[in-house]
Amino acid sequence: MSDILEYRYFTVYPEAIQPGRKTRDWRICARNGGSPLGRIEWYSAWRQYVLVPDEMTLWSVDCLTDIADAIKKIKETP
């Protein structure tokens, strides 16, 4: 898998693993202009990756489907 995940409306970029953590966070930016939309990060209480949307962002069903696909690909990353 390439490190960068591109979708119709947004792109998902990997970030450096923070000291003391085992998992990487992923930044989500709009394709038209690169505005930040949110993050995909590991939520240890649920032991899974989750979407953490930025305030005042809107997510369609198609976008959420793409987020689910991105999380699936992230989980498959060694």
mmJSON file of the N, C-alpha and C atoms, coordinates in Angstrom:
{"data_MODEL":{"atom_site":{
"group_PDB":["ATOM","ATOM","ATOM","ATOM","ATOM","ATOM","ATOM","ATOM","ATOM","ATOM","ATOM","ATOM","ATOM","ATOM","ATOM","ATOM","ATOM","ATOM","ATOM","ATOM","ATOM","ATOM","ATOM","ATOM","ATOM","ATOM","ATOM","ATOM","ATOM","ATOM","ATOM","ATOM","ATOM","ATOM","ATOM","ATOM","ATOM","ATOM","ATOM","ATOM","ATOM","ATOM","ATOM","ATOM","ATOM","ATOM","ATOM","ATOM","ATOM","ATOM","ATOM","ATOM","ATOM","ATOM","ATOM","ATOM","ATOM","ATOM","ATOM","ATOM","ATOM","ATOM","ATOM","ATOM","ATOM","ATOM","ATOM","ATOM","ATOM","ATOM","ATOM","ATOM","ATOM","ATOM","ATOM","ATOM","ATOM","ATOM","ATOM","ATOM","ATOM","ATOM","ATOM","ATOM","ATOM","ATOM","ATOM","ATOM","ATOM","ATOM","ATOM","ATOM","ATOM","ATOM","ATOM","ATOM","ATOM","ATOM","ATOM","ATOM","ATOM","ATOM","ATOM","ATOM","ATOM","ATOM","ATOM","ATOM","ATOM","ATOM","ATOM","ATOM","ATOM","ATOM","ATOM","ATOM","ATOM","ATOM","ATOM","ATOM","ATOM","ATOM","ATOM","ATOM","ATOM","ATOM","ATOM","ATOM","ATOM","ATOM","ATOM","ATOM","ATOM","ATOM","ATOM","ATOM","ATOM","ATOM","ATOM","ATOM","ATOM","ATOM","ATOM","ATOM","ATOM","ATOM","ATOM","ATOM","ATOM","ATOM","ATOM","ATOM","ATOM","ATOM","ATOM","ATOM","ATOM","ATOM","ATOM","ATOM","ATOM","ATOM","ATOM","ATOM","ATOM","ATOM","ATOM","ATOM","ATOM","ATOM","ATOM","ATOM","ATOM","ATOM","ATOM","ATOM","ATOM","ATOM","ATOM","ATOM","ATOM","ATOM","ATOM","ATOM","ATOM","ATOM","ATOM","ATOM","ATOM","ATOM","ATOM","ATOM","ATOM","ATOM","ATOM","ATOM","ATOM","ATOM","ATOM","ATOM","ATOM","ATOM","ATOM","ATOM","ATOM","ATOM","ATOM","ATOM","ATOM","ATOM","ATOM","ATOM","ATOM","ATOM","ATOM","ATOM","ATOM","ATOM","ATOM","ATOM","ATOM","ATOM","ATOM","ATOM","ATOM","ATOM","ATOM","ATOM","ATOM","ATOM","ATOM","ATOM","ATOM","ATOM"],
"id":[1,2,3,4,5,6,7,8,9,10,11,12,13,14,15,16,17,18,19,20,21,22,23,24,25,26,27,28,29,30,31,32,33,34,35,36,37,38,39,40,41,42,43,44,45,46,47,48,49,50,51,52,53,54,55,56,57,58,59,60,61,62,63,64,65,66,67,68,69,70,71,72,73,74,75,76,77,78,79,80,81,82,83,84,85,86,87,88,89,90,91,92,93,94,95,96,97,98,99,100,101,102,103,104,105,106,107,108,109,110,111,112,113,114,115,116,117,118,119,120,121,122,123,124,125,126,127,128,129,130,131,132,133,134,135,136,137,138,139,140,141,142,143,144,145,146,147,148,149,150,151,152,153,154,155,156,157,158,159,160,161,162,163,164,165,166,167,168,169,170,171,172,173,174,175,176,177,178,179,180,181,182,183,184,185,186,187,188,189,190,191,192,193,194,195,196,197,198,199,200,201,202,203,204,205,206,207,208,209,210,211,212,213,214,215,216,217,218,219,220,221,222,223,224,225,226,227,228,229,230,231,232,233,234],
"type_symbol":["N","C","C","N","C","C","N","C","C","N","C","C","N","C","C","N","C","C","N","C","C","N","C","C","N","C","C","N","C","C","N","C","C","N","C","C","N","C","C","N","C","C","N","C","C","N","C","C","N","C","C","N","C","C","N","C","C","N","C","C","N","C","C","N","C","C","N","C","C","N","C","C","N","C","C","N","C","C","N","C","C","N","C","C","N","C","C","N","C","C","N","C","C","N","C","C","N","C","C","N","C","C","N","C","C","N","C","C","N","C","C","N","C","C","N","C","C","N","C","C","N","C","C","N","C","C","N","C","C","N","C","C","N","C","C","N","C","C","N","C","C","N","C","C","N","C","C","N","C","C","N","C","C","N","C","C","N","C","C","N","C","C","N","C","C","N","C","C","N","C","C","N","C","C","N","C","C","N","C","C","N","C","C","N","C","C","N","C","C","N","C","C","N","C","C","N","C","C","N","C","C","N","C","C","N","C","C","N","C","C","N","C","C","N","C","C","N","C","C","N","C","C","N","C","C","N","C","C","N","C","C","N","C","C"],
"label_atom_id":["N","CA","C","N","CA","C","N","CA","C","N","CA","C","N","CA","C","N","CA","C","N","CA","C","N","CA","C","N","CA","C","N","CA","C","N","CA","C","N","CA","C","N","CA","C","N","CA","C","N","CA","C","N","CA","C","N","CA","C","N","CA","C","N","CA","C","N","CA","C","N","CA","C","N","CA","C","N","CA","C","N","CA","C","N","CA","C","N","CA","C","N","CA","C","N","CA","C","N","CA","C","N","CA","C","N","CA","C","N","CA","C","N","CA","C","N","CA","C","N","CA","C","N","CA","C","N","CA","C","N","CA","C","N","CA","C","N","CA","C","N","CA","C","N","CA","C","N","CA","C","N","CA","C","N","CA","C","N","CA","C","N","CA","C","N","CA","C","N","CA","C","N","CA","C","N","CA","C","N","CA","C","N","CA","C","N","CA","C","N","CA","C","N","CA","C","N","CA","C","N","CA","C","N","CA","C","N","CA","C","N","CA","C","N","CA","C","N","CA","C","N","CA","C","N","CA","C","N","CA","C","N","CA","C","N","CA","C","N","CA","C","N","CA","C","N","CA","C","N","CA","C","N","CA","C","N","CA","C","N","CA","C","N","CA","C","N","CA","C","N","CA","C"],
"label_alt_id":[null,null,null,null,null,null,null,null,null,null,null,null,null,null,null,null,null,null,null,null,null,null,null,null,null,null,null,null,null,null,null,null,null,null,null,null,null,null,null,null,null,null,null,null,null,null,null,null,null,null,null,null,null,null,null,null,null,null,null,null,null,null,null,null,null,null,null,null,null,null,null,null,null,null,null,null,null,null,null,null,null,null,null,null,null,null,null,null,null,null,null,null,null,null,null,null,null,null,null,null,null,null,null,null,null,null,null,null,null,null,null,null,null,null,null,null,null,null,null,null,null,null,null,null,null,null,null,null,null,null,null,null,null,null,null,null,null,null,null,null,null,null,null,null,null,null,null,null,null,null,null,null,null,null,null,null,null,null,null,null,null,null,null,null,null,null,null,null,null,null,null,null,null,null,null,null,null,null,null,null,null,null,null,null,null,null,null,null,null,null,null,null,null,null,null,null,null,null,null,null,null,null,null,null,null,null,null,null,null,null,null,null,null,null,null,null,null,null,null,null,null,null,null,null,null,null,null,null,null,null,null,null,null,null],
"label_comp_id":["MET","MET","MET","SER","SER","SER","ASP","ASP","ASP","ILE","ILE","ILE","LEU","LEU","LEU","GLU","GLU","GLU","TYR","TYR","TYR","ARG","ARG","ARG","TYR","TYR","TYR","PHE","PHE","PHE","THR","THR","THR","VAL","VAL","VAL","TYR","TYR","TYR","PRO","PRO","PRO","GLU","GLU","GLU","ALA","ALA","ALA","ILE","ILE","ILE","GLN","GLN","GLN","PRO","PRO","PRO","GLY","GLY","GLY","ARG","ARG","ARG","LYS","LYS","LYS","THR","THR","THR","ARG","ARG","ARG","ASP","ASP","ASP","TRP","TRP","TRP","ARG","ARG","ARG","ILE","ILE","ILE","CYS","CYS","CYS","ALA","ALA","ALA","ARG","ARG","ARG","ASN","ASN","ASN","GLY","GLY","GLY","GLY","GLY","GLY","SER","SER","SER","PRO","PRO","PRO","LEU","LEU","LEU","GLY","GLY","GLY","ARG","ARG","ARG","ILE","ILE","ILE","GLU","GLU","GLU","TRP","TRP","TRP","TYR","TYR","TYR","SER","SER","SER","ALA","ALA","ALA","TRP","TRP","TRP","ARG","ARG","ARG","GLN","GLN","GLN","TYR","TYR","TYR","VAL","VAL","VAL","LEU","LEU","LEU","VAL","VAL","VAL","PRO","PRO","PRO","ASP","ASP","ASP","GLU","GLU","GLU","MET","MET","MET","THR","THR","THR","LEU","LEU","LEU","TRP","TRP","TRP","SER","SER","SER","VAL","VAL","VAL","ASP","ASP","ASP","CYS","CYS","CYS","LEU","LEU","LEU","THR","THR","THR","ASP","ASP","ASP","ILE","ILE","ILE","ALA","ALA","ALA","ASP","ASP","ASP","ALA","ALA","ALA","ILE","ILE","ILE","LYS","LYS","LYS","LYS","LYS","LYS","ILE","ILE","ILE","LYS","LYS","LYS","GLU","GLU","GLU","THR","THR","THR","PRO","PRO","PRO"],
"label_asym_id":["A","A","A","A","A","A","A","A","A","A","A","A","A","A","A","A","A","A","A","A","A","A","A","A","A","A","A","A","A","A","A","A","A","A","A","A","A","A","A","A","A","A","A","A","A","A","A","A","A","A","A","A","A","A","A","A","A","A","A","A","A","A","A","A","A","A","A","A","A","A","A","A","A","A","A","A","A","A","A","A","A","A","A","A","A","A","A","A","A","A","A","A","A","A","A","A","A","A","A","A","A","A","A","A","A","A","A","A","A","A","A","A","A","A","A","A","A","A","A","A","A","A","A","A","A","A","A","A","A","A","A","A","A","A","A","A","A","A","A","A","A","A","A","A","A","A","A","A","A","A","A","A","A","A","A","A","A","A","A","A","A","A","A","A","A","A","A","A","A","A","A","A","A","A","A","A","A","A","A","A","A","A","A","A","A","A","A","A","A","A","A","A","A","A","A","A","A","A","A","A","A","A","A","A","A","A","A","A","A","A","A","A","A","A","A","A","A","A","A","A","A","A","A","A","A","A","A","A","A","A","A","A","A","A"],
"label_entity_id":["1","1","1","1","1","1","1","1","1","1","1","1","1","1","1","1","1","1","1","1","1","1","1","1","1","1","1","1","1","1","1","1","1","1","1","1","1","1","1","1","1","1","1","1","1","1","1","1","1","1","1","1","1","1","1","1","1","1","1","1","1","1","1","1","1","1","1","1","1","1","1","1","1","1","1","1","1","1","1","1","1","1","1","1","1","1","1","1","1","1","1","1","1","1","1","1","1","1","1","1","1","1","1","1","1","1","1","1","1","1","1","1","1","1","1","1","1","1","1","1","1","1","1","1","1","1","1","1","1","1","1","1","1","1","1","1","1","1","1","1","1","1","1","1","1","1","1","1","1","1","1","1","1","1","1","1","1","1","1","1","1","1","1","1","1","1","1","1","1","1","1","1","1","1","1","1","1","1","1","1","1","1","1","1","1","1","1","1","1","1","1","1","1","1","1","1","1","1","1","1","1","1","1","1","1","1","1","1","1","1","1","1","1","1","1","1","1","1","1","1","1","1","1","1","1","1","1","1","1","1","1","1","1","1"],
"label_seq_id":[1,1,1,2,2,2,3,3,3,4,4,4,5,5,5,6,6,6,7,7,7,8,8,8,9,9,9,10,10,10,11,11,11,12,12,12,13,13,13,14,14,14,15,15,15,16,16,16,17,17,17,18,18,18,19,19,19,20,20,20,21,21,21,22,22,22,23,23,23,24,24,24,25,25,25,26,26,26,27,27,27,28,28,28,29,29,29,30,30,30,31,31,31,32,32,32,33,33,33,34,34,34,35,35,35,36,36,36,37,37,37,38,38,38,39,39,39,40,40,40,41,41,41,42,42,42,43,43,43,44,44,44,45,45,45,46,46,46,47,47,47,48,48,48,49,49,49,50,50,50,51,51,51,52,52,52,53,53,53,54,54,54,55,55,55,56,56,56,57,57,57,58,58,58,59,59,59,60,60,60,61,61,61,62,62,62,63,63,63,64,64,64,65,65,65,66,66,66,67,67,67,68,68,68,69,69,69,70,70,70,71,71,71,72,72,72,73,73,73,74,74,74,75,75,75,76,76,76,77,77,77,78,78,78],
"pdbx_PDB_ins_code":[null,null,null,null,null,null,null,null,null,null,null,null,null,null,null,null,null,null,null,null,null,null,null,null,null,null,null,null,null,null,null,null,null,null,null,null,null,null,null,null,null,null,null,null,null,null,null,null,null,null,null,null,null,null,null,null,null,null,null,null,null,null,null,null,null,null,null,null,null,null,null,null,null,null,null,null,null,null,null,null,null,null,null,null,null,null,null,null,null,null,null,null,null,null,null,null,null,null,null,null,null,null,null,null,null,null,null,null,null,null,null,null,null,null,null,null,null,null,null,null,null,null,null,null,null,null,null,null,null,null,null,null,null,null,null,null,null,null,null,null,null,null,null,null,null,null,null,null,null,null,null,null,null,null,null,null,null,null,null,null,null,null,null,null,null,null,null,null,null,null,null,null,null,null,null,null,null,null,null,null,null,null,null,null,null,null,null,null,null,null,null,null,null,null,null,null,null,null,null,null,null,null,null,null,null,null,null,null,null,null,null,null,null,null,null,null,null,null,null,null,null,null,null,null,null,null,null,null,null,null,null,null,null,null],
"Cartn_x":[0.845,0.0,0.887,0.523,1.199,0.869,1.765,1.511,0.353,0.152,-0.899,-2.114,-3.284,-4.523,-5.36,-5.665,-6.42,-7.836,-8.792,-10.207,-10.799,-12.043,-12.678,-12.638,-12.973,-13.099,-11.982,-11.185,-10.134,-8.949,-7.84,-6.624,-6.234,-5.724,-5.322,-3.796,-3.148,-1.69,-1.215,-0.181,0.366,1.148,1.138,1.945,2.993,4.011,5.053,4.457,4.957,4.504,5.037,4.158,4.531,5.333,6.281,7.072,6.159,6.463,5.694,4.45,4.174,2.998,3.434,2.539,2.832,2.142,1.151,0.367,0.552,0.349,0.476,-0.898,-0.962,-2.177,-2.142,-3.312,-3.449,-4.257,-3.753,-4.407,-5.276,-6.481,-7.412,-7.538,-7.272,-7.353,-8.209,-8.972,-9.811,-8.943,-9.437,-8.679,-8.689,-9.734,-9.808,-9.277,-7.977,-7.385,-6.652,-6.825,-6.07,-6.522,-7.728,-8.217,-8.289,-7.875,-7.948,-9.399,-9.672,-11.023,-11.094,-9.976,-9.989,-8.807,-8.95,-7.869,-8.444,-7.624,-7.902,-6.843,-7.276,-6.31,-6.769,-5.808,-6.074,-6.745,-7.88,-8.601,-8.456,-7.56,-7.189,-8.353,-9.285,-10.42,-11.256,-11.334,-12.104,-11.199,-9.871,-8.88,-9.13,-9.353,-9.559,-9.312,-9.127,-8.996,-10.372,-10.394,-11.641,-11.417,-12.501,-12.485,-12.689,-11.814,-11.964,-12.114,-13.362,-13.563,-13.268,-12.755,-12.591,-13.966,-14.03,-15.294,-15.752,-17.052,-17.682,-17.374,-17.146,-16.993,-18.243,-18.55,-19.713,-19.235,-19.893,-19.474,-20.672,-20.61,-21.672,-21.473,-22.477,-22.371,-21.193,-21.007,-19.883,-18.543,-18.435,-17.198,-16.961,-18.007,-17.863,-17.511,-18.028,-17.655,-16.167,-15.679,-14.254,-13.408,-13.894,-13.173,-13.069,-14.176,-14.149,-13.126,-13.04,-12.056,-10.64,-10.422,-9.097,-8.694,-9.608,-9.304,-8.963,-9.701,-9.408,-7.989,-7.597,-6.256,-5.198,-5.476,-4.537,-4.305,-5.381,-5.255,-4.421,-4.435,-3.674,-2.204,-1.854,-0.477,0.392,1.532,2.409,3.006],
"Cartn_y":[-1.186,0.0,1.244,2.193,3.483,4.177,5.022,5.718,6.703,7.28,8.277,7.598,7.841,7.255,8.358,8.214,9.246,8.766,9.634,9.362,10.522,10.401,11.41,12.807,12.92,14.24,14.585,13.616,13.888,12.95,13.319,12.519,12.274,11.081,10.693,10.558,11.318,11.353,10.76,9.924,9.399,10.483,10.409,11.313,10.487,11.121,10.42,9.806,8.645,8.006,8.823,9.2,10.013,9.182,9.789,9.05,8.378,7.135,6.39,5.708,5.883,5.255,4.194,3.238,2.166,2.378,3.24,3.433,4.838,4.943,6.203,6.858,8.171,8.916,9.277,9.528,9.861,11.137,12.098,13.392,13.329,13.867,13.88,15.322,15.539,16.876,16.842,17.919,18.042,18.054,17.468,17.444,18.799,19.588,20.917,21.974,22.09,23.136,22.637,21.397,20.83,21.226,21.772,22.146,20.914,21.04,19.896,19.531,18.234,17.738,16.903,16.324,15.482,14.545,13.495,12.537,11.14,10.176,8.785,8.437,7.996,7.663,6.446,5.825,4.65,5.089,4.452,4.734,3.507,3.599,2.417,1.849,2.679,2.17,1.178,1.391,0.494,-0.459,-0.249,-1.068,-1.109,0.091,0.196,1.63,1.769,3.101,3.756,5.076,5.843,7.134,7.678,8.999,10.046,11.038,12.184,13.408,13.769,14.874,16.23,17.146,18.519,19.154,20.17,20.886,21.51,21.584,22.244,21.55,20.244,19.493,18.654,18.403,17.6,16.356,15.224,13.953,13.261,13.048,12.326,10.821,10.064,8.609,8.142,8.743,8.367,8.645,9.775,10.092,9.102,8.773,7.832,6.438,6.065,4.791,4.799,5.926,6.039,6.025,6.624,6.577,5.131,4.38,2.972,2.2,2.501,1.857,2.233,3.508,3.96,3.238,3.118,2.427,0.974,0.344,-1.046,-1.162,-0.259,-0.279,0.014,0.936,1.262,0.036,-0.671,-1.871,-2.956,-2.997,-4.001,-3.634,-2.401,-1.93,-2.569,-3.14,-3.75,-2.74],
"Cartn_z":[0.0,0.0,0.0,-0.829,-0.809,0.506,0.962,2.224,2.119,0.94,0.755,0.126,0.707,0.196,-0.436,-1.717,-2.421,-2.723,-2.444,-2.688,-3.478,-3.837,-4.697,-4.091,-2.814,-2.181,-1.206,-0.806,0.177,-0.032,0.613,0.618,2.069,2.341,3.693,3.708,4.604,4.689,6.011,5.985,7.242,7.97,9.278,10.095,10.83,11.321,12.068,13.336,13.687,14.93,16.103,17.005,18.157,19.16,19.853,20.849,21.886,22.181,23.175,22.625,21.329,20.722,19.727,19.487,18.545,17.204,17.172,15.959,15.405,14.122,13.391,13.276,13.316,13.001,11.52,10.966,9.554,9.424,8.664,8.461,7.209,7.291,6.161,5.68,4.37,3.786,2.531,2.317,1.125,-0.118,-1.178,-2.439,-3.109,-2.896,-3.537,-2.573,-2.506,-1.684,-0.465,-0.087,1.016,2.409,2.539,3.868,4.766,6.027,6.936,7.25,7.264,7.54,8.805,9.212,10.406,10.418,11.243,11.424,11.562,11.229,11.584,12.613,13.781,14.827,15.61,16.278,17.097,18.391,18.707,19.949,20.833,21.804,22.589,23.404,23.837,24.629,23.819,22.502,21.63,20.864,20.961,20.271,18.762,18.206,16.767,16.299,14.991,14.411,14.315,14.492,14.424,13.637,13.121,12.501,13.583,13.59,14.486,13.576,13.24,12.297,12.941,12.135,12.611,12.791,13.643,13.845,12.533,12.383,11.247,9.91,9.946,8.7,8.489,7.231,6.864,6.145,6.401,5.842,5.204,3.898,3.196,3.378,2.981,3.024,2.173,0.995,0.143,0.826,1.501,2.217,3.354,4.084,5.19,4.691,3.531,2.919,2.585,2.048,1.744,3.015,4.084,5.364,5.838,5.737,6.129,5.297,3.999,3.142,3.569,3.878,4.323,5.605,6.552,7.816,7.549,6.645,6.288,5.735,4.842,4.27,5.317,6.223,7.298,8.189,8.496,9.338,8.664,7.35,6.595,6.451,6.797,6.678,7.752,7.36,8.378,9.326],
"occupancy":[1.0,1.0,1.0,1.0,1.0,1.0,1.0,1.0,1.0,1.0,1.0,1.0,1.0,1.0,1.0,1.0,1.0,1.0,1.0,1.0,1.0,1.0,1.0,1.0,1.0,1.0,1.0,1.0,1.0,1.0,1.0,1.0,1.0,1.0,1.0,1.0,1.0,1.0,1.0,1.0,1.0,1.0,1.0,1.0,1.0,1.0,1.0,1.0,1.0,1.0,1.0,1.0,1.0,1.0,1.0,1.0,1.0,1.0,1.0,1.0,1.0,1.0,1.0,1.0,1.0,1.0,1.0,1.0,1.0,1.0,1.0,1.0,1.0,1.0,1.0,1.0,1.0,1.0,1.0,1.0,1.0,1.0,1.0,1.0,1.0,1.0,1.0,1.0,1.0,1.0,1.0,1.0,1.0,1.0,1.0,1.0,1.0,1.0,1.0,1.0,1.0,1.0,1.0,1.0,1.0,1.0,1.0,1.0,1.0,1.0,1.0,1.0,1.0,1.0,1.0,1.0,1.0,1.0,1.0,1.0,1.0,1.0,1.0,1.0,1.0,1.0,1.0,1.0,1.0,1.0,1.0,1.0,1.0,1.0,1.0,1.0,1.0,1.0,1.0,1.0,1.0,1.0,1.0,1.0,1.0,1.0,1.0,1.0,1.0,1.0,1.0,1.0,1.0,1.0,1.0,1.0,1.0,1.0,1.0,1.0,1.0,1.0,1.0,1.0,1.0,1.0,1.0,1.0,1.0,1.0,1.0,1.0,1.0,1.0,1.0,1.0,1.0,1.0,1.0,1.0,1.0,1.0,1.0,1.0,1.0,1.0,1.0,1.0,1.0,1.0,1.0,1.0,1.0,1.0,1.0,1.0,1.0,1.0,1.0,1.0,1.0,1.0,1.0,1.0,1.0,1.0,1.0,1.0,1.0,1.0,1.0,1.0,1.0,1.0,1.0,1.0,1.0,1.0,1.0,1.0,1.0,1.0,1.0,1.0,1.0,1.0,1.0,1.0,1.0,1.0,1.0,1.0,1.0,1.0],
"B_iso_or_equiv":[0.0,0.0,0.0,0.0,0.0,0.0,0.0,0.0,0.0,0.0,0.0,0.0,0.0,0.0,0.0,0.0,0.0,0.0,0.0,0.0,0.0,0.0,0.0,0.0,0.0,0.0,0.0,0.0,0.0,0.0,0.0,0.0,0.0,0.0,0.0,0.0,0.0,0.0,0.0,0.0,0.0,0.0,0.0,0.0,0.0,0.0,0.0,0.0,0.0,0.0,0.0,0.0,0.0,0.0,0.0,0.0,0.0,0.0,0.0,0.0,0.0,0.0,0.0,0.0,0.0,0.0,0.0,0.0,0.0,0.0,0.0,0.0,0.0,0.0,0.0,0.0,0.0,0.0,0.0,0.0,0.0,0.0,0.0,0.0,0.0,0.0,0.0,0.0,0.0,0.0,0.0,0.0,0.0,0.0,0.0,0.0,0.0,0.0,0.0,0.0,0.0,0.0,0.0,0.0,0.0,0.0,0.0,0.0,0.0,0.0,0.0,0.0,0.0,0.0,0.0,0.0,0.0,0.0,0.0,0.0,0.0,0.0,0.0,0.0,0.0,0.0,0.0,0.0,0.0,0.0,0.0,0.0,0.0,0.0,0.0,0.0,0.0,0.0,0.0,0.0,0.0,0.0,0.0,0.0,0.0,0.0,0.0,0.0,0.0,0.0,0.0,0.0,0.0,0.0,0.0,0.0,0.0,0.0,0.0,0.0,0.0,0.0,0.0,0.0,0.0,0.0,0.0,0.0,0.0,0.0,0.0,0.0,0.0,0.0,0.0,0.0,0.0,0.0,0.0,0.0,0.0,0.0,0.0,0.0,0.0,0.0,0.0,0.0,0.0,0.0,0.0,0.0,0.0,0.0,0.0,0.0,0.0,0.0,0.0,0.0,0.0,0.0,0.0,0.0,0.0,0.0,0.0,0.0,0.0,0.0,0.0,0.0,0.0,0.0,0.0,0.0,0.0,0.0,0.0,0.0,0.0,0.0,0.0,0.0,0.0,0.0,0.0,0.0,0.0,0.0,0.0,0.0,0.0,0.0],
"pdbx_formal_charge":[null,null,null,null,null,null,null,null,null,null,null,null,null,null,null,null,null,null,null,null,null,null,null,null,null,null,null,null,null,null,null,null,null,null,null,null,null,null,null,null,null,null,null,null,null,null,null,null,null,null,null,null,null,null,null,null,null,null,null,null,null,null,null,null,null,null,null,null,null,null,null,null,null,null,null,null,null,null,null,null,null,null,null,null,null,null,null,null,null,null,null,null,null,null,null,null,null,null,null,null,null,null,null,null,null,null,null,null,null,null,null,null,null,null,null,null,null,null,null,null,null,null,null,null,null,null,null,null,null,null,null,null,null,null,null,null,null,null,null,null,null,null,null,null,null,null,null,null,null,null,null,null,null,null,null,null,null,null,null,null,null,null,null,null,null,null,null,null,null,null,null,null,null,null,null,null,null,null,null,null,null,null,null,null,null,null,null,null,null,null,null,null,null,null,null,null,null,null,null,null,null,null,null,null,null,null,null,null,null,null,null,null,null,null,null,null,null,null,null,null,null,null,null,null,null,null,null,null,null,null,null,null,null,null],
"auth_seq_id":[1,1,1,2,2,2,3,3,3,4,4,4,5,5,5,6,6,6,7,7,7,8,8,8,9,9,9,10,10,10,11,11,11,12,12,12,13,13,13,14,14,14,15,15,15,16,16,16,17,17,17,18,18,18,19,19,19,20,20,20,21,21,21,22,22,22,23,23,23,24,24,24,25,25,25,26,26,26,27,27,27,28,28,28,29,29,29,30,30,30,31,31,31,32,32,32,33,33,33,34,34,34,35,35,35,36,36,36,37,37,37,38,38,38,39,39,39,40,40,40,41,41,41,42,42,42,43,43,43,44,44,44,45,45,45,46,46,46,47,47,47,48,48,48,49,49,49,50,50,50,51,51,51,52,52,52,53,53,53,54,54,54,55,55,55,56,56,56,57,57,57,58,58,58,59,59,59,60,60,60,61,61,61,62,62,62,63,63,63,64,64,64,65,65,65,66,66,66,67,67,67,68,68,68,69,69,69,70,70,70,71,71,71,72,72,72,73,73,73,74,74,74,75,75,75,76,76,76,77,77,77,78,78,78],
"auth_comp_id":["MET","MET","MET","SER","SER","SER","ASP","ASP","ASP","ILE","ILE","ILE","LEU","LEU","LEU","GLU","GLU","GLU","TYR","TYR","TYR","ARG","ARG","ARG","TYR","TYR","TYR","PHE","PHE","PHE","THR","THR","THR","VAL","VAL","VAL","TYR","TYR","TYR","PRO","PRO","PRO","GLU","GLU","GLU","ALA","ALA","ALA","ILE","ILE","ILE","GLN","GLN","GLN","PRO","PRO","PRO","GLY","GLY","GLY","ARG","ARG","ARG","LYS","LYS","LYS","THR","THR","THR","ARG","ARG","ARG","ASP","ASP","ASP","TRP","TRP","TRP","ARG","ARG","ARG","ILE","ILE","ILE","CYS","CYS","CYS","ALA","ALA","ALA","ARG","ARG","ARG","ASN","ASN","ASN","GLY","GLY","GLY","GLY","GLY","GLY","SER","SER","SER","PRO","PRO","PRO","LEU","LEU","LEU","GLY","GLY","GLY","ARG","ARG","ARG","ILE","ILE","ILE","GLU","GLU","GLU","TRP","TRP","TRP","TYR","TYR","TYR","SER","SER","SER","ALA","ALA","ALA","TRP","TRP","TRP","ARG","ARG","ARG","GLN","GLN","GLN","TYR","TYR","TYR","VAL","VAL","VAL","LEU","LEU","LEU","VAL","VAL","VAL","PRO","PRO","PRO","ASP","ASP","ASP","GLU","GLU","GLU","MET","MET","MET","THR","THR","THR","LEU","LEU","LEU","TRP","TRP","TRP","SER","SER","SER","VAL","VAL","VAL","ASP","ASP","ASP","CYS","CYS","CYS","LEU","LEU","LEU","THR","THR","THR","ASP","ASP","ASP","ILE","ILE","ILE","ALA","ALA","ALA","ASP","ASP","ASP","ALA","ALA","ALA","ILE","ILE","ILE","LYS","LYS","LYS","LYS","LYS","LYS","ILE","ILE","ILE","LYS","LYS","LYS","GLU","GLU","GLU","THR","THR","THR","PRO","PRO","PRO"],
"auth_asym_id":["A","A","A","A","A","A","A","A","A","A","A","A","A","A","A","A","A","A","A","A","A","A","A","A","A","A","A","A","A","A","A","A","A","A","A","A","A","A","A","A","A","A","A","A","A","A","A","A","A","A","A","A","A","A","A","A","A","A","A","A","A","A","A","A","A","A","A","A","A","A","A","A","A","A","A","A","A","A","A","A","A","A","A","A","A","A","A","A","A","A","A","A","A","A","A","A","A","A","A","A","A","A","A","A","A","A","A","A","A","A","A","A","A","A","A","A","A","A","A","A","A","A","A","A","A","A","A","A","A","A","A","A","A","A","A","A","A","A","A","A","A","A","A","A","A","A","A","A","A","A","A","A","A","A","A","A","A","A","A","A","A","A","A","A","A","A","A","A","A","A","A","A","A","A","A","A","A","A","A","A","A","A","A","A","A","A","A","A","A","A","A","A","A","A","A","A","A","A","A","A","A","A","A","A","A","A","A","A","A","A","A","A","A","A","A","A","A","A","A","A","A","A","A","A","A","A","A","A","A","A","A","A","A","A"],
"auth_atom_id":["N","CA","C","N","CA","C","N","CA","C","N","CA","C","N","CA","C","N","CA","C","N","CA","C","N","CA","C","N","CA","C","N","CA","C","N","CA","C","N","CA","C","N","CA","C","N","CA","C","N","CA","C","N","CA","C","N","CA","C","N","CA","C","N","CA","C","N","CA","C","N","CA","C","N","CA","C","N","CA","C","N","CA","C","N","CA","C","N","CA","C","N","CA","C","N","CA","C","N","CA","C","N","CA","C","N","CA","C","N","CA","C","N","CA","C","N","CA","C","N","CA","C","N","CA","C","N","CA","C","N","CA","C","N","CA","C","N","CA","C","N","CA","C","N","CA","C","N","CA","C","N","CA","C","N","CA","C","N","CA","C","N","CA","C","N","CA","C","N","CA","C","N","CA","C","N","CA","C","N","CA","C","N","CA","C","N","CA","C","N","CA","C","N","CA","C","N","CA","C","N","CA","C","N","CA","C","N","CA","C","N","CA","C","N","CA","C","N","CA","C","N","CA","C","N","CA","C","N","CA","C","N","CA","C","N","CA","C","N","CA","C","N","CA","C","N","CA","C","N","CA","C","N","CA","C","N","CA","C","N","CA","C","N","CA","C","N","CA","C","N","CA","C"],
"pdbx_PDB_model_num":[1,1,1,1,1,1,1,1,1,1,1,1,1,1,1,1,1,1,1,1,1,1,1,1,1,1,1,1,1,1,1,1,1,1,1,1,1,1,1,1,1,1,1,1,1,1,1,1,1,1,1,1,1,1,1,1,1,1,1,1,1,1,1,1,1,1,1,1,1,1,1,1,1,1,1,1,1,1,1,1,1,1,1,1,1,1,1,1,1,1,1,1,1,1,1,1,1,1,1,1,1,1,1,1,1,1,1,1,1,1,1,1,1,1,1,1,1,1,1,1,1,1,1,1,1,1,1,1,1,1,1,1,1,1,1,1,1,1,1,1,1,1,1,1,1,1,1,1,1,1,1,1,1,1,1,1,1,1,1,1,1,1,1,1,1,1,1,1,1,1,1,1,1,1,1,1,1,1,1,1,1,1,1,1,1,1,1,1,1,1,1,1,1,1,1,1,1,1,1,1,1,1,1,1,1,1,1,1,1,1,1,1,1,1,1,1,1,1,1,1,1,1,1,1,1,1,1,1,1,1,1,1,1,1]
}}}
